[in-house]
Amino acid sequence: MTQRVRVELGDRSYDVVVGRGAVGELGSLIPRGVRRAAIVTQKSVPVDVSAQLPGSIVATRHLVGDGEAHKSLSTIERLCAEFAAAGLTRNDVVIGVGGGMVTDVAGFAAASWHRGLPVLHVSTTLVGMVDAAIGGKTGVNIAAGKNLVGAFWQPSGVICDTDHLTSLPERELRCGHGEMAKYHFLTGDDLLALDLDSRIARCVAIKAEIVGSDERESGRRAVLNYGHTLGHALETATDFALAHGESVAIGMMFAAQLAAVLGRIDADRVAEHRKVIVGEYGLSVEIPRTVTRARLIELMHHDKKAVDGLTFVLDGANGIEPVRGVSERAIHQAFDALSVP
C-alpha cells in the first residue's frame, strides 16, 4: 500500500508517492499532452521505468556518469544536446531515475532546456527519498563548491518506491540516516519508532510543509540545511570520499558544538546530538584527520548561505534557525571540541 504526501505550492503543487510498488503509479503523475520522455539515469541504477509509461509516449534514455565529478555544467550541456537530438519540446517531460545526484542533474537540465519543461523524479536511494528529490532544488558543482550553480524547479511528482531500497549498500542507507537524523532535530519526532515506509513519508511531510511555507529559501527553509554548511565543505575537502549523509551527520555534531560555544545550547543538548546521531542512527561524527580546519573554513566561506559573513544553521532556545556573522574564533573553539587539526 502506498502513501501520498502533497507538496502544497498553489498551481504547482504535486504528490510524492511513497511505498512498495510506488513506481506503478508513475503514469498518474505525467502531465497531459506529453509525447516524449527523456529518462535521465545512470548505468549503475537497476531500475527501468519505461514499462510504466503510457504506450503513446516515446522514451529515450540519457546516462549520467557515476560520481560527483559528473555533477557538472558539462553534463548539463551534453544532456541538453541529447534533448535536442531527441526532439524534446516544452510540452514533454524529463524523468530523473536514481539518487540525489541524478535528480539534481535531471532537475537542472529540465529547468534549463527551453527555459523549463516538466520533470518527474523516481528516487532510488534513501537520502533521495527523504530529501534530495523533494522541494525543487536542482544544481551542479563547480570548483568553488557544491551546488553553487542551479535553479529552483519543482517536479510534477516524485516516486519513492521502497522496493528499490532492498539492494542498497549499507553505506547508502547510512547516507539516508544522516538526513533522517536532521528531521529528528527539526521536529523532535522519534522517526525510528515508525516502519520504514511511514518514516520516509513522515520525512517527506516535514520537508513538504517547510517548502510550502518558503519555497525559495528566503527564510524558514534554511533550517533544512542543518549540518550542511560543514557537511558540504567536508564533501569537497575529501573529494567526496565522505558521502553526503555521512558529512551532514558530522556537520550536525559540529553545529551542536558551535551552538554551545555561542551559548545557544547547553552540554546536555550537545550530548543529545551525539546520542541521536551516533547511538540511534549509527553514524560517525569524526572528521577525517587528513582534513584541516583552514581548508574547511575556506570552503565554508563559499557556502550559499554566507551572504553576511559565515552563516550556520544552529540549535537554540527558539529551535533551529540561521545565525549570521559567526566569528572564526567561535568556529575554532568548536573544531577544538572535535579535535580537528
C-alpha positions in Angstrom: 0.0 0.0 0.0 1.4 3.4 -0.9 1.0 6.8 0.8 0.7 10.1 -0.9 2.1 13.3 0.5 1.1 16.6 -1.1 3.6 19.4 -1.5 1.4 22.5 -1.5 2.6 25.2 -3.9 -0.6 26.5 -5.4 -0.9 25.6 -9.0 2.5 23.9 -8.9 1.5 21.5 -6.1 2.4 17.9 -6.6 2.3 14.5 -5.0 5.1 12.3 -3.5 4.1 8.7 -3.7 5.8 6.5 -1.0 5.7 2.8 -0.6 6.4 -0.6 -2.1 5.5 -0.8 -5.7 5.0 3.0 -5.9 6.7 3.1 -9.4 3.5 1.6 -10.7 1.8 5.0 -10.1 4.3 6.9 -12.3 1.9 7.2 -15.2 -0.6 9.0 -13.0 1.9 11.8 -12.4 2.8 12.5 -16.0 1.3 15.9 -17.2 -1.3 15.8 -20.0 -0.1 16.1 -23.6 3.3 14.6 -23.1 4.6 12.8 -26.3 8.3 12.3 -25.3 10.1 11.4 -22.1 13.8 11.8 -21.6 14.8 9.3 -18.9 18.0 10.6 -17.1 19.7 7.9 -15.1 23.0 6.1 -14.5 24.2 2.7 -15.8 24.6 1.6 -12.2 20.9 2.2 -11.4 19.0 -1.1 -11.8 15.6 0.5 -12.4 13.8 0.7 -15.7 10.7 2.8 -15.7 9.9 2.7 -19.4 7.3 0.0 -18.9 5.4 2.3 -16.6 4.9 5.0 -19.3 1.7 5.2 -21.4 2.3 3.5 -24.8 1.8 6.8 -26.6 5.0 8.2 -25.1 8.3 7.8 -26.9 11.1 7.4 -24.3 14.8 8.0 -24.7 17.5 7.1 -22.2 20.2 9.5 -21.2 23.1 8.4 -18.9 25.0 10.4 -16.3 28.3 9.2 -15.1 28.8 7.9 -11.6 30.5 10.2 -9.1 30.3 13.8 -8.2 32.7 14.7 -10.9 29.9 14.2 -13.3 27.6 16.6 -11.4 28.8 19.4 -13.6 27.9 22.0 -16.2 29.4 19.9 -18.9 26.9 17.2 -18.1 24.1 19.7 -18.4 25.4 20.8 -21.7 25.6 17.2 -23.0 22.1 16.4 -21.8 20.6 19.4 -23.5 22.3 18.4 -26.7 20.8 15.0 -26.4 17.4 16.5 -25.6 17.7 18.5 -28.9 18.5 15.3 -30.8 15.5 13.5 -29.2 13.2 16.4 -30.3 12.2 17.2 -26.7 9.8 20.2 -26.6 8.5 22.3 -23.7 5.4 20.0 -23.7 7.4 16.9 -23.0 8.9 15.6 -19.8 12.3 14.7 -18.2 12.3 11.8 -15.7 15.2 11.5 -13.3 15.7 7.9 -12.1 18.4 7.5 -9.4 19.8 9.1 -6.3 20.2 12.7 -5.3 22.9 13.4 -7.8 20.7 12.2 -10.7 17.6 14.1 -9.6 19.7 17.3 -9.0 21.1 17.0 -12.5 17.9 15.9 -14.2 16.0 18.8 -12.5 18.6 21.4 -13.5 18.6 20.1 -17.1 14.8 20.2 -17.2 14.8 23.8 -15.8 17.3 24.8 -18.4 16.0 23.2 -21.6 13.7 25.6 -23.4 13.8 27.6 -20.1 11.8 24.9 -18.3 9.9 21.7 -19.0 8.2 19.3 -16.6 10.3 16.9 -14.6 9.4 13.8 -12.6 11.7 12.1 -10.1 11.9 8.4 -9.3 14.2 8.3 -6.3 16.1 5.1 -5.8 18.1 5.9 -2.6 17.1 6.7 0.9 18.7 10.1 1.0 16.9 11.0 -2.2 13.6 9.9 -0.9 13.7 11.8 2.3 15.5 14.9 1.0 17.1 15.4 -2.4 14.2 14.6 -4.7 11.7 16.8 -2.8 11.4 20.5 -2.9 12.7 21.7 -6.3 16.3 22.4 -5.5 18.5 21.5 -8.5 22.1 22.1 -9.3 25.6 21.1 -10.1 29.1 21.6 -8.5 31.9 23.8 -9.6 35.4 24.1 -8.3 34.4 26.7 -5.7 31.9 24.4 -4.0 28.9 22.1 -4.1 25.6 23.0 -5.7 26.7 26.6 -6.3 25.1 26.7 -9.8 21.4 25.6 -10.1 17.8 26.6 -10.1 14.6 26.2 -8.1 12.5 23.9 -10.3 9.7 22.0 -8.7 8.9 18.5 -10.1 5.5 17.4 -11.3 5.6 14.5 -9.0 8.0 12.2 -7.1 8.1 8.4 -6.7 9.7 6.8 -3.6 9.4 3.1 -4.2 10.8 1.4 -1.1 11.3 -1.8 -3.1 14.3 0.0 -4.5 16.0 0.2 -1.1 16.4 -3.6 -0.6 19.5 -3.7 -2.8 21.1 -0.6 -1.4 24.6 -0.9 0.1 24.8 -0.2 3.8 26.7 3.0 3.2 23.9 4.3 1.0 21.4 3.6 3.9 23.7 5.5 6.3 23.5 8.5 4.0 19.8 8.5 4.3 20.0 8.1 8.1 22.1 11.3 8.2 19.2 13.3 6.7 16.6 11.4 8.9 18.6 12.4 12.0 18.3 16.0 10.8 14.5 15.8 10.8 14.7 14.4 14.4 16.3 17.7 15.5 13.9 19.8 13.4 10.8 18.3 15.0 11.7 16.1 17.9 9.9 13.2 16.3 11.1 9.7 17.1 11.2 8.6 13.5 12.8 5.2 14.4 9.6 4.2 16.1 7.9 4.1 12.7 8.1 1.4 10.0 10.3 2.4 7.1 7.6 3.4 4.7 5.9 5.6 7.3 9.3 7.0 8.4 10.0 8.1 4.8 6.5 9.5 4.4 6.9 11.5 7.6 10.2 13.0 6.5 8.6 13.9 3.2 5.7 15.5 5.0 8.1 17.6 7.2 10.0 18.8 4.2 6.8 19.4 2.2 5.4 21.7 4.9 8.6 23.7 5.2 9.0 24.0 1.4 5.3 25.0 1.1 5.9 27.9 3.5 9.2 29.1 2.0 9.9 27.7 -1.5 13.0 29.7 -2.4 14.8 29.7 1.0 14.2 33.3 1.8 13.7 32.4 5.5 12.4 29.3 7.1 13.5 26.8 4.5 17.1 27.4 5.6 16.6 25.1 8.5 16.7 22.2 6.1 20.4 23.0 5.8 21.1 21.9 9.4 24.5 20.3 9.3 25.1 21.2 5.7 27.5 24.1 6.0 30.3 22.0 7.3 28.8 18.9 5.6 29.2 20.4 2.1 32.7 21.6 2.9 33.7 18.1 4.1 32.4 16.5 0.9 34.5 18.9 -1.2 37.6 18.7 1.1 37.6 14.9 0.9 36.9 14.8 -2.8 33.6 13.2 -1.9 35.3 10.2 -0.1 32.7 11.2 2.6 29.2 10.9 1.2 26.5 13.5 1.7 24.7 11.9 4.6 27.9 11.0 6.4 29.1 14.6 6.0 25.8 16.0 7.2 26.0 13.8 10.4 29.4 15.3 11.2 28.1 18.7 10.3 25.2 18.5 12.8 27.6 17.4 15.6 29.8 20.4 14.7 26.8 22.7 14.7 25.9 21.5 18.2 29.4 22.2 19.4 29.3 25.7 17.8 25.9 26.4 19.3 27.3 25.5 22.7 30.3 27.8 22.2 27.9 30.7 21.3 25.8 29.9 24.5 22.8 28.9 22.5 22.5 25.3 24.0 24.0 23.5 27.0 26.1 20.4 27.3 23.1 18.2 27.7 21.8 19.2 24.3 25.2 18.6 22.8 25.2 15.1 24.4 21.7 14.5 22.9 23.0 15.2 19.5 25.7 12.6 20.0 23.2 10.1 21.4 20.8 10.5 18.4 23.4 10.7 15.6 25.8 8.0 16.9 23.7 5.9 19.3 20.4 5.8 17.5 21.4 6.3 13.8 24.8 4.6 14.0 26.7 7.4 12.2 30.2 8.6 12.8 30.9 12.2 13.9 34.7 12.0 13.4 36.3 14.4 10.9 39.0 12.7 8.9 42.5 13.5 10.1 43.5 14.4 6.5 41.3 17.5 6.5 42.4 20.7 8.1 40.2 23.4 9.7 41.8 26.0 7.5 40.6 24.3 4.3 37.1 23.7 5.8 36.8 27.4 6.8 37.9 28.4 3.3 35.2 26.2 1.8 32.5 27.4 4.2 33.1 31.0 3.1 31.8 29.8 -0.3 28.6 28.4 1.1 25.4 29.7 -0.5 24.1 31.0 2.9 27.3 33.1 3.5 25.8 36.4 2.5 26.8 38.2 5.7 29.9 36.6 6.9 30.0 32.9 7.9 26.4 31.7 8.4 25.3 28.5 10.1 22.0 26.9 10.9 22.2 26.3 14.7 20.1 25.0 17.5 19.0 27.3 20.3 16.2 28.3 22.6 13.9 29.1 19.7 14.8 25.9 17.9 16.9 25.5 14.8 17.5 28.8 12.9 20.1 30.6 10.7 22.8 32.5 12.6 24.8 35.0 10.6 28.2 36.6 11.2 29.7 33.7 13.2 33.3 34.5 14.2 36.2 32.3 13.1 37.2 32.3 16.8 34.0 30.5 17.7 34.5 28.1 14.8 38.0 27.3 16.0 36.6 26.6 19.5 34.0 24.2 18.0 36.8 22.5 16.0 38.8 22.2 19.2 35.9 20.3 20.8 36.0 17.8 17.8 39.8 17.6 17.8 40.2 18.8 14.3 43.8 19.6 13.3 
